[in-house]
Amino acid sequence: MPIDQLAAIVACAILAGLGIFQGALIGGVPLGRMAWGGQHAVLPARLRIGSAVSIALYALFAYTALARAELTPPVVNENATAVFVWALTAYFALGVVMNGISRSKPERLVMTPVALVLAALYLVLSLS
C-alpha cells in the first residue's frame, strides 16, 4: 500500500475516533476536560453545538485525505485538494501548539499527541 494511502486511512481512523468522542460530548458524557479548553466536565449547549460542527468538519477533513490519496474523487479539483491538505497540515500543527498550552492537563496529555499525529499524516499527504 502506498504511504499516502496508508496516511489517509490512519488519518480517517483518528478523525472517526475524534468524531465518536465529540458525539459522546454532545450526549453529555463527562469528558469535557479533554476538549474546548477543559473548563467543563459536561459541555454546555453552545459547546455541544461546536462539537456537532466538529463532527461535520472531521468528515470533510477525512474526505479530503482520501481524495489526496486518490481513494475518492477530488474535493473540487486536484489543485484545490492539494491546497486544502496543506491548510489542514497547518491547522493540525496549530492544534499541537494550542492543545499544548491548554490549561487543562487532560487536554494537553491526550489531544496534543493526537494533533501531532494528524499534522504528520497530513504533511505526508501534502508532500505526496
Sequence and secondary structure as in RCSB ss.txt:
>XXXX:A:sequence
MPIDQLAAIVACAILAGLGIFQGALIGGVPLGRMAWGGQHAVLPARLRIGSAVSIALYALFAYTALARAELTPPV
VNENATAVFVWALTAYFALGVVMNGISRSKPERLVMTPVALVLAALYLVLSLS
>XXXX:A:secstr
  HHHHHHHHHHHHHHHHHHHHHHHHTT S GGGSGGG  SS  HHHHHHHHHHHHHHHHHHHHHHHHTTSS  S
SSHHHHHHHHHHHHHHHHHHHHHHHT S HHHHHHHHHHHHHHHHHHHHHHH 
